[in-house]
Structures are given as C-alpha cells and as structure tokens.
Amino acid sequence: MMKKVFKIGAWAIGVFAVVCLVLMLICNQIVVSNAEGKVFSDIDNIKYNKVGLL
C-alpha cells in the first residue's frame, strides 16, 4: 500500500516538474520574441539626458 502511494506521488512530482519546465520554455520564447529589435546591442548608441545645472 505504501509503495503504491509513493509511486503515485513520485509520478505526480515528475509530471509536475516536466510541465513547469515546458511552461518556462514557452514563456521564455514569448518574452524573447517580444524583445527582438528593442534591445540596444551597442551601449554607445544609447542617448543620455543631461540632468541638473551642469
């Protein structure tokens, strides 16, 4: 009886871990595809604002 409960629990944890990894990969791809072309690859191209009196 206890081995069956342990086996079901281990399967549930394994399936949950795989689902979490897949969701992380999908979300990462969505974020990366939305960020394309919006990231500065060269720091010298970033404009800066003068702040203060100087």
N, C-alpha and C positions, 0 to 999 in steps of 0.2 A: 504494500500500500504506500509506504513512504517513498519507495523508489519511483513509483508511478508519479507521485506529486512532484518529486524532484525533477523527473524527466520532463514533465509538462512545464514546470517553472523554467527550466533551462531552455526549452524550446521557445517559450514566450519571450524570455530575455534576448535570445538570439535574434528572433524575428523583429523585436522592437529595435535592437541595435542596427539591423540592416535597414529598416525603414527610416530611422533617424539619419543614417549616412546618405541614403538616397535623397532624402529631402534637403539635406545640407548641400549636396552637389547641385541639385536643381536650383535652389535659391542662389547659390554662388554663380551659376551660369546666368541667371536673370540679372543679378547685380552687375556682373562684368559686361553683359551685352548693353545694359543701360548706360554704363560709364564710358563706353568707347567714344573717342573723339572729344571727351570732356575733361581729359586729364592732361596736364602740362608735362611734356616729356623733357623739356629744356627749361631749367629754372630761370635762365636769362630772359626768357620771353614773358615772364610774369611782370605785369605793371604794378608799381607800388604807389601808394598815396602818401604825399607829404602831410605830416600831422604836426601841429604846433606852430610856433613862431619862426623856427629856423628853416 
